[in-house]
Amino acid sequence: MTGSQFGLFGVDPWWLVLLKVVVIFAMLVLLTLFTIWWERRVVSRMQHRIGPNRVGPFGLLQSLMDGFKLALKEEIIPKDVHLAVYWIAPIISATCAFIAFAVIPFGPTVSIFGVQTPLQLTDFPVSVLYVLAIASIGIYGVVLAGWSSGSTYPLLGGLRSSAQMISYEIAMGLSFVAVFLYAGSMSTSAIVAAQQPIWYAVILLPSFLIYATAMVGETNRAPFDLPEAEGELVGGFHTEYSSLKFALFFLAEYINMVTVSALATTLFLGGWIAPWPLSLWEGANQGWWPILWWLIKVQIFIFVFIWLRGTLPRLRYDQFMRFGWKVLIPVSIGWILVVAVARVFRDQVTLDNSRLLIGGAAAIVLLLGVSWLVQWRIDRKAEARQRQEAERAAATFDPMAGGFPVPPMPGQQAALGSRRASSGSTIVQERTDPPPAQEAIDG
């Protein structure tokens, strides 16, 4: 495969297109059921538990039974909801999760019932931008669910989710720019073809790490699951949802995990291309074998999702947003400049890949050092400002400011005003003088 396959798209018979749609839908549902089971098993092992092992062999049918249970449970709809938006929100989330897979390539061109067709539903010159656009629309489902519930905690969860997804989509989009510069295309099939013989996760490692971080925040997964923080928001944006509507949100979350993992596989791990040394086998990238390599890569990413959930605590919201805006986005912009300069030098100056990589690494280290120095200066100034404010507060501390005596904090000294000092001395004098009745008794 030496380029994009645009000539092979749009010419499939209608029954083959329908077959591809049904197969992709069934695969995503099965991957969701398997991922839920796998997550429960892996986290249980990390926590020295057993996990699901009763329903079906090794508990594999537990997720399917949970789905039936959710669908058959009684639905409770609060009286203050906006009914139309309340119904359409989970449909938006689930639908966007499914249709994003339309441009993901699973393998090369194969023969299906005598028709030569690529193992991909469709492709066009801006396929990656299509995935980003669908992900942006999927945010509306979360935001509308929180707004339409007519409750405080879902509204806060929806607002958090909108801010979080928009912030980390910027970093995610910037991480794709370096891939576009190297591949010379935004088509998913062309990007996969351009990663022979070396994957972009190797030569564009900073972009890969930025995307791997942003995709966890984009899917609301731990340690970035702030919109669903049960300690603060009960259940987040879907607190007021139950039965099948809650199951749709649950389905959308896990399909989004598969989608971002498949996109990472396509853009950075060579897509369906076999890893080395399997690539030395002539038939590794032909026929139906590439689907297996694609599935293995996607499952590795999903295992990382599960691993993070079982090991890392949830971040504070201000830490999370600060990391996205002040770390990921500036680093992404700096790395794009490095890649752009490297591409110019490679096209106009005779330099090999090793020198370009060394120069790029040196530039990254320099940028990180400068950013760290700037941030260090900002932090020192903030600490000095806080220290001055604390000293100013200690100098003006009044223990009777609220009407009741308050003990000073460490580092503070009580400074009574003249009015309160004089009234305090009068009170002390009145308390030390004996009452008239006691003087008569003593006399």
C-alpha positions in Angstrom: 0.0 0.0 0.0 1.7 3.2 -1.1 -1.0 5.9 -0.7 -4.5 6.6 0.2 -7.3 4.5 -1.3 -9.7 7.2 -2.4 -10.3 5.5 -5.7 -11.7 2.4 -3.9 -14.2 4.3 -1.8 -17.7 5.2 -3.0 -17.8 2.3 -5.5 -18.9 -0.5 -3.2 -22.3 -2.0 -3.8 -25.0 -1.1 -1.3 -25.1 -4.5 0.3 -21.4 -4.3 1.0 -21.7 -0.9 2.6 -24.5 -2.1 4.8 -22.5 -5.2 5.7 -19.6 -3.0 6.8 -21.9 -0.8 8.9 -23.4 -3.8 10.7 -20.0 -5.4 11.3 -18.6 -2.2 12.8 -21.6 -1.7 15.0 -21.5 -5.3 16.2 -17.7 -5.0 16.8 -18.1 -1.9 18.9 -20.8 -3.4 21.0 -18.8 -6.6 21.6 -15.7 -4.5 22.4 -17.7 -2.5 24.9 -19.0 -5.6 26.6 -15.5 -7.1 26.7 -13.9 -3.9 27.9 -16.3 -3.6 30.9 -15.6 -7.2 31.8 -11.8 -6.8 31.4 -11.8 -3.6 33.4 -13.6 -5.3 36.3 -11.2 -8.3 36.2 -8.0 -6.2 36.0 -9.0 -3.8 38.7 -10.1 -6.6 41.0 -6.7 -8.3 40.5 -5.0 -5.0 41.4 -7.1 -4.8 44.5 -6.7 -8.5 45.4 -10.3 -9.4 44.6 -11.8 -11.9 42.3 -14.1 -9.9 40.1 -17.0 -11.3 37.9 -16.6 -15.0 37.5 -20.2 -16.5 37.8 -22.1 -15.6 34.6 -20.7 -17.5 31.7 -17.1 -18.8 31.3 -14.8 -16.6 33.4 -17.7 -14.3 33.9 -17.6 -13.1 30.3 -21.4 -12.7 30.1 -21.6 -10.5 33.2 -21.5 -7.3 31.1 -24.3 -8.6 28.8 -26.5 -9.4 31.8 -25.8 -6.0 33.3 -27.0 -4.4 30.1 -30.2 -6.4 30.2 -30.7 -5.4 33.8 -30.3 -1.7 33.0 -32.7 -1.9 30.1 -35.4 -3.6 32.2 -35.1 -1.5 35.3 -37.8 1.0 36.1 -37.1 4.5 34.8 -37.4 7.4 37.1 -37.7 10.9 35.5 -37.6 13.9 37.8 -40.4 16.4 37.5 -38.2 19.4 36.8 -36.5 18.1 33.7 -36.7 19.6 30.2 -38.2 16.4 28.8 -37.2 16.8 25.1 -33.6 17.7 25.8 -33.5 15.1 28.6 -34.4 12.4 26.1 -32.2 13.5 23.2 -28.9 14.0 25.2 -28.0 10.3 25.6 -28.9 9.7 22.0 -26.4 12.4 20.9 -23.6 10.9 23.0 -24.2 7.3 21.8 -24.7 8.3 18.1 -21.5 10.4 17.9 -19.5 7.6 19.6 -20.6 5.2 16.9 -20.2 7.3 13.7 -16.7 8.5 14.6 -15.5 5.0 13.5 -16.5 5.5 9.9 -13.0 6.6 8.9 -10.9 4.2 11.0 -9.0 1.7 8.8 -8.9 -1.9 10.0 -6.8 -3.5 7.3 -5.8 -3.4 3.6 -7.8 -4.2 0.5 -9.4 -7.7 0.7 -11.9 -9.7 -1.3 -15.4 -10.0 0.2 -17.7 -12.2 -1.8 -15.6 -11.5 -4.9 -15.6 -7.7 -4.5 -12.2 -6.0 -3.8 -12.8 -3.5 -1.0 -10.7 -1.8 1.7 -11.3 -2.8 5.4 -12.6 0.7 6.1 -16.1 2.2 5.7 -15.0 5.4 4.0 -12.1 7.9 3.8 -11.6 11.4 2.5 -8.9 14.1 2.6 -9.8 15.4 6.0 -10.8 12.3 7.9 -9.0 13.2 11.1 -10.8 16.5 11.2 -14.0 14.6 10.8 -13.2 12.6 14.0 -12.5 15.8 15.9 -15.7 17.4 14.7 -17.8 14.4 15.8 -16.0 14.4 19.2 -17.0 18.1 19.5 -20.6 17.3 18.8 -20.6 14.5 21.4 -19.9 17.1 24.1 -23.4 18.5 23.5 -24.9 15.3 24.8 -23.0 15.6 28.1 -23.7 19.4 28.5 -27.4 19.0 27.6 -27.8 16.1 30.0 -26.6 18.2 32.9 -28.6 21.3 31.9 -31.9 19.4 31.2 -31.9 17.5 34.5 -33.1 20.5 36.5 -30.7 19.7 39.3 -27.6 21.4 40.7 -25.1 18.6 40.7 -25.8 17.5 37.1 -25.5 21.1 35.9 -22.1 21.5 37.6 -21.0 18.2 36.1 -22.1 19.3 32.6 -20.2 22.6 33.0 -17.1 20.8 34.2 -17.3 18.4 31.3 -17.7 21.1 28.7 -14.7 23.0 30.0 -12.6 19.9 30.3 -13.4 18.5 26.9 -12.9 21.8 25.1 -9.6 22.4 26.9 -8.1 19.0 26.1 -9.4 18.9 22.6 -7.1 21.9 21.9 -4.1 19.9 23.0 -5.4 16.8 21.1 -5.8 18.8 17.9 -2.3 20.3 18.3 -0.8 16.9 18.7 -2.1 15.9 15.3 -0.3 18.8 13.5 3.1 17.1 13.6 1.5 14.0 12.1 0.0 16.0 9.3 3.3 17.7 8.6 5.1 14.4 8.3 2.4 12.4 6.4 1.5 15.3 4.1 -2.2 14.3 4.5 -5.1 14.3 6.9 -6.5 11.0 5.4 -6.4 8.1 7.9 -5.4 5.6 5.2 -2.7 7.8 3.9 -1.3 8.4 7.4 -1.2 4.6 8.0 0.6 4.1 4.7 3.2 6.8 5.5 4.3 5.0 8.7 6.3 2.4 6.8 8.9 1.5 7.9 8.9 3.5 11.2 5.9 4.5 13.3 5.2 8.1 14.3 5.2 7.2 18.0 8.9 6.9 17.6 9.9 9.9 15.6 7.1 12.1 17.0 7.2 10.9 20.6 6.2 14.2 22.2 3.1 14.4 20.0 2.3 10.8 21.0 2.6 11.5 24.7 0.5 14.7 24.5 -2.2 12.8 22.7 -2.1 9.9 25.1 -2.6 12.4 28.0 -5.3 14.4 26.2 -7.3 11.3 25.2 -7.7 10.3 28.9 -9.0 13.8 29.7 -11.3 13.8 26.6 -13.0 10.6 27.7 -13.6 11.6 31.3 -11.6 8.7 32.6 -9.7 8.5 35.9 -7.6 10.4 37.0 -9.4 13.0 34.9 -13.0 11.9 35.7 -14.0 15.3 37.2 -17.4 15.5 35.6 -18.5 12.3 37.4 -16.7 13.0 40.8 -19.0 11.1 43.2 -17.4 12.7 46.2 -18.4 16.2 45.0 -21.2 15.8 42.4 -22.9 12.5 43.4 -22.7 11.1 39.9 -22.1 14.2 37.7 -24.0 15.0 34.6 -26.0 11.7 34.5 -27.1 11.7 38.2 -30.8 12.0 37.2 -30.6 9.3 34.5 -31.6 5.7 35.0 -32.5 2.6 33.1 -31.8 2.6 29.3 -30.8 6.2 29.1 -28.0 5.7 31.7 -27.0 2.6 29.7 -26.5 4.8 26.6 -24.2 7.1 28.5 -22.3 4.1 29.8 -22.1 2.7 26.2 -20.9 6.0 24.8 -18.1 6.3 27.4 -16.6 2.9 26.6 -17.0 3.3 22.8 -15.2 6.6 23.1 -12.4 4.8 24.8 -12.2 2.4 21.8 -12.4 5.4 19.4 -9.5 7.4 20.9 -7.5 4.1 21.2 -8.2 3.3 17.5 -7.2 6.9 16.5 -4.0 6.7 18.5 -3.3 3.3 16.8 -4.0 4.8 13.4 -1.9 8.0 13.8 1.0 6.9 15.9 1.3 3.0 15.9 1.0 2.3 12.2 -2.6 1.3 12.3 -3.1 -2.2 11.0 0.6 -2.6 10.0 2.3 -5.5 11.8 4.9 -4.6 14.4 8.5 -5.7 14.1 9.6 -8.6 13.8 6.2 -9.8 12.5 6.6 -7.3 9.7 9.5 -9.4 8.4 6.9 -12.1 7.4 5.7 -11.3 3.9 2.1 -12.1 4.5 1.8 -10.2 7.8 0.3 -7.1 6.2 -1.9 -8.9 3.7 -5.3 -10.5 3.9 -7.2 -10.6 7.2 -4.1 -10.8 9.5 -3.9 -7.0 9.9 -7.2 -6.9 11.8 -5.5 -9.0 14.6 -2.6 -6.5 14.8 -5.0 -3.6 15.0 -7.1 -5.3 17.8 -3.9 -6.0 19.8 -2.8 -2.4 19.6 -6.2 -1.0 20.6 -6.4 -3.4 23.5 -3.0 -2.2 24.8 -4.3 1.3 24.9 -7.5 0.2 26.7 -5.4 -1.7 29.2 -3.6 1.6 29.9 -7.0 3.2 30.6 -7.8 0.5 33.1 -4.3 0.6 34.7 -4.6 4.4 35.3 -8.0 3.9 36.9 -6.7 1.3 39.2 -3.6 3.2 40.3 -4.0 7.0 40.2 -6.1 9.2 42.5 -8.4 11.9 41.0 -6.8 15.3 40.4 -8.2 18.5 41.8 -10.1 20.5 39.2 -7.8 23.5 39.2 -4.7 21.3 38.9 -6.3 19.5 36.0 -7.2 22.6 34.1 -3.9 24.2 34.8 -2.1 21.2 33.5 -4.1 21.3 30.2 -3.7 25.1 29.6 -0.3 25.8 31.0 1.6 22.6 30.2 0.1 20.6 27.4 -0.9 23.4 25.0 2.4 25.4 25.3 4.5 22.2 24.9 2.4 21.3 21.9 2.9 24.6 20.2 6.7 24.5 20.9 6.9 21.0 19.5 5.0 22.0 16.3 7.6 24.8 15.8 10.4 22.2 16.2 8.8 19.8 13.7 8.1 22.6 11.2 11.7 23.8 11.3 13.0 20.2 11.0 10.8 19.6 7.9 12.1 22.8 6.3 15.7 21.8 7.0 15.1 18.3 5.7 13.6 19.6 2.4 16.1 22.4 1.8 19.3 21.3 3.7 20.9 17.9 3.5 20.5 16.4 6.9 19.9 12.8 7.9 17.2 11.7 10.3 19.6 11.1 13.3 20.8 14.7 13.2 17.3 16.0 12.9 16.2 14.0 15.8 19.1 15.1 17.9 18.5 18.8 17.0 14.8 18.4 17.8 15.5 16.8 21.1 17.9 19.6 22.0 15.4 22.2 21.1 12.7 20.5 23.2 15.0 20.4 26.2 15.8 24.1 25.7 12.1 25.0 25.5 11.3 22.9 28.5 14.1 24.5 30.4 13.0 28.0 29.5 9.4 27.3 30.4 10.4 25.8 33.7 12.5 28.8 34.5 9.6 31.2 33.6 7.2 29.1 35.7 9.7 29.0 38.6 9.9 32.8 38.5 6.1 33.1 38.5 5.8 30.7 41.4 8.5 32.6 43.4 6.7 35.9 42.9 3.4 34.4 43.9 5.0 33.0 47.1 6.5 36.4 47.9 3.2 38.1 47.3 1.4 35.6 49.6 4.1 36.1 52.3 3.7 39.8 52.2 -0.1 39.5 52.5 0.4 37.1 55.4 2.7 39.6 57.2 0.3 42.4 56.5 -2.5 40.3 58.0 -0.4 39.4 61.0 0.4 43.1 61.7 -3.2 44.1 61.6 -4.7 41.2 63.5 -7.6 42.2 65.8 -8.8 39.3 68.1 -12.1 41.2 68.8 -12.9 42.0 65.1 -15.9 39.7 65.0 -17.2 40.6 68.5 -15.8 37.5 70.2 -12.1 36.9 71.2 -10.3 34.8 68.6 -6.8 33.3 69.4 -4.1 34.4 67.0 -2.8 32.0 64.3 0.9 31.0 64.2 3.0 34.0 63.3 0.3 36.5 64.3 0.4 38.9 67.2 -2.7 40.4 68.8 -2.8 44.2 68.4 -5.7 45.7 70.4 -7.0 49.1 69.5 -7.1 51.9 72.1 -10.8 51.8 72.4 -11.0 48.0 72.9 -7.9 48.1 75.2 -9.5 50.8 77.4 -12.8 49.0 77.5 -10.9 45.8 78.3 -9.1 47.4 81.2 -12.4 48.8 82.6 -13.9 45.3 82.5 -10.9 43.9 84.3 -11.1 46.8 86.9 -14.8 46.1 87.5 -14.1 42.4 88.0 -11.3 43.0 90.5 -13.2 45.5 92.7 -15.3 43.6 95.4 -19.1 44.2 95.3 -20.7 46.5 97.9 -22.5 43.6 99.6 -19.2 41.8 100.2 -17.6 45.0 101.7 -20.5 45.2 104.2 -20.1 41.6 105.2 -16.3 42.1 105.6 -16.9 45.2 107.7 
